[in-house]
């Protein structure tokens, strides 16, 4: 059985190869380990292999892991849907939030971010495929939401995030991601801190890297099947 360290090493080599293939800067793509429903033991293994960024979808599970792994210097990302009544725990304990989908949530995160912590790094979630089952701004409304989020005092607008509808064709995946990259480049001119394009998961990360992703979110490829 391939262990976590070997998987990470293999992924790192593949990512660097994709950077070179698609004329990206070396080291430009950051690997976010999606650790939801994986044990703290597996997270420790991944951290020992050099990973620092970990993403959680569920607040209580994330808080438990943050507490149990306080001895490690990790960067915690909240990547799941956000309920309004769960914002305080996110604001107080996470370093990043990728799933800002409406102003109300952003306002609550800003108001609840402790003053003794740095501002919370956030990405606005874009519903690229405009699926009813998914939240997020559309390509047309994203600019307005970004403007509102960027004006809040305890948040730093770092970028955009998307979870597009599953597509099997590589060219179709690229075309979808290209739309988000075009918006990202346009918005970068307005926001000095915008440097993160969080797109690409297990089934489509090569296409995401080809189209400018700076952060890919992988879980099973690192940790194996969920427990």
Buried (B, 14 or more C-beta within 10 A) or exposed (E): EEEBEEBBBEBBEBBBEBBEEBEBEEEBBBBBBBBBBBBBEBBBBBBEBEBBBBBBBBBEBBBEBBEBBEEBEBBBBBBBBBEEEBBBBBBBBBBBBBBBBBEEBBBBBBEBBEEEEEBBBBBBBBBBBEEEEBBBBEBEEBBEBBEBBBEBEBBBBBBBBBBBEEBEEEEBBBEBBBBBBEBBEEBBEEBEEBEBBBBBBEEBBBBBBBBBBBBBBBBEBBBBEEE
